[in-house]
């Protein structure tokens, strides 16, 4: 795996480290129902429990910030390494949803995943009810390869596993 701390300009987004300041900002994002499932707990709780990007080591190795041309935090991604697979998790700032930025965000994240772990398969999980995200992932080159129930803190949810089959978006 290559250096996770580098900064790369991809389409309208720059991919760079998720600093502690940006991570705290991210926990303040609030999505409207039914997308409120994606809201994070408070920054204080994440730090106290050392969960997700509240753990500085995990944040440095697995998370990136995607900023716009104005330098503002527009999205984030997690690159979770599995054996021969990079599983991505991602989010777009709530006020930017529905503005046509999902596809370039996903393309930038895929390019970063390829840069970090060339040769790895890339996949993601998405709730089966999230048609907007599924359509965006399909347009970015992902296909549904499996559907299953997944346990979450709020109970069991049905998810699709989608694998990247498209071309390298940086080409």
C-alpha positions in Angstrom: 0.0 0.0 0.0 1.4 3.4 -0.9 1.7 6.5 1.3 -1.8 7.4 2.6 -0.9 11.0 3.5 -0.3 12.4 0.1 -2.5 15.1 -1.5 -3.9 14.6 -5.0 -6.1 16.8 -7.2 -8.8 14.8 -8.9 -11.6 16.4 -10.9 -13.3 19.1 -8.8 -11.9 17.5 -5.6 -8.6 17.4 -3.9 -8.0 14.2 -1.9 -5.9 14.7 1.2 -5.5 13.8 4.9 -8.5 14.0 7.1 -7.1 16.2 9.8 -8.5 16.2 13.3 -10.1 19.6 12.6 -11.9 18.2 9.5 -12.8 15.0 11.3 -14.5 17.1 14.0 -16.3 19.1 11.3 -17.5 15.9 9.7 -19.2 14.8 12.9 -21.4 17.9 12.7 -22.9 16.9 9.3 -26.6 16.1 9.6 -28.5 14.2 6.9 -32.3 14.4 6.6 -34.4 11.2 7.0 -34.1 8.5 5.7 -30.4 9.4 5.2 -30.0 10.4 8.9 -28.8 6.8 9.4 -25.4 8.1 8.1 -25.1 10.8 10.9 -22.0 10.3 13.0 -22.0 10.5 16.8 -20.4 13.5 18.4 -16.7 14.2 18.1 -16.2 13.9 21.9 -17.7 10.4 21.9 -15.6 9.3 18.9 -12.5 10.5 20.7 -13.5 9.0 24.0 -14.2 5.6 22.5 -11.4 5.8 19.9 -13.8 4.7 17.2 -13.5 5.2 13.4 -11.7 8.5 12.7 -11.7 9.3 16.4 -8.7 7.0 16.5 -5.8 9.1 15.2 -4.0 6.0 13.8 -7.1 4.7 12.0 -7.8 8.2 10.7 -4.3 8.6 9.2 -4.2 5.1 7.6 -7.8 4.7 6.3 -9.5 8.1 6.0 -9.2 11.0 3.6 -10.9 14.3 3.1 -12.2 15.5 -0.2 -12.1 19.3 -0.5 -13.5 21.5 -3.2 -11.7 24.3 -5.1 -12.6 26.6 -2.2 -10.8 24.3 0.3 -14.0 23.5 2.1 -14.6 19.9 3.2 -17.0 18.4 0.6 -16.7 14.7 1.3 -14.7 11.9 3.0 -13.7 8.4 2.2 -12.5 5.4 4.2 -10.2 2.8 2.6 -10.6 -0.4 4.6 -8.1 -3.0 3.6 -9.2 -6.6 3.2 -7.1 -9.4 1.7 -6.8 -8.4 -2.0 -9.7 -6.0 -1.6 -10.1 -2.3 -0.7 -13.6 -1.7 0.7 -14.5 1.9 0.5 -16.9 3.9 2.6 -17.7 7.5 1.6 -19.9 10.5 2.2 -20.8 13.8 0.6 -21.6 16.8 2.7 -25.4 16.9 3.1 -25.9 20.3 1.5 -24.1 19.1 -1.6 -26.3 16.0 -2.2 -28.4 16.1 -5.2 -26.2 18.7 -7.0 -24.5 16.3 -9.4 -21.3 16.0 -7.3 -21.7 12.3 -6.4 -20.2 10.9 -9.6 -17.0 13.0 -9.5 -16.7 12.3 -5.8 -16.9 8.5 -6.3 -14.5 8.8 -9.3 -11.9 10.7 -7.2 -12.3 8.1 -4.4 -11.8 5.1 -6.8 -8.7 6.8 -8.3 -7.3 7.2 -4.8 -8.1 3.6 -4.0 -6.2 2.4 -7.1 -3.3 4.7 -6.2 -3.1 3.3 -2.7 -3.4 -0.4 -3.6 -2.9 -1.1 -7.3 -4.2 -4.5 -8.2 -6.7 -4.7 -5.3 -10.4 -5.3 -6.1 -12.5 -2.3 -5.0 -15.9 -2.7 -3.4 -18.4 -1.0 -1.2 -21.6 -1.7 0.7 -24.8 0.3 0.2 -28.2 0.0 1.7 -30.6 -1.6 -0.8 -33.1 1.2 -0.3 -30.6 3.9 -1.3 -31.4 4.1 -5.0 -29.8 7.5 -5.5 -26.4 6.1 -4.3 -26.8 2.9 -6.2 -27.4 4.7 -9.5 -24.3 6.9 -8.8 -22.1 3.9 -8.1 -23.4 2.1 -11.2 -22.5 5.2 -13.3 -19.0 5.2 -11.8 -18.5 1.6 -12.9 -19.7 -0.5 -9.9 -22.0 -3.5 -10.3 -24.0 -5.3 -7.6 -22.3 -8.6 -6.9 -24.1 -9.7 -3.7 -27.0 -8.8 -1.4 -27.2 -9.8 2.3 -28.3 -8.7 5.7 -25.7 -6.8 7.8 -25.8 -6.2 11.5 -25.5 -2.5 12.5 -25.7 -0.8 15.9 -29.4 0.0 15.1 -30.2 -3.6 13.8 -30.1 -5.6 10.7 -30.1 -3.9 7.3 -30.1 -5.3 3.8 -27.1 -4.2 1.7 -25.7 -4.7 -1.7 -22.0 -5.3 -2.1 -21.0 -3.5 -5.3 -17.6 -4.2 -7.0 -15.8 -1.8 -9.2 -15.7 -3.0 -12.8 -15.0 0.2 -14.7 -11.9 1.8 -16.0 -9.4 3.7 -13.9 -11.2 7.2 -13.6 -7.8 9.0 -13.7 -7.1 7.7 -17.2 
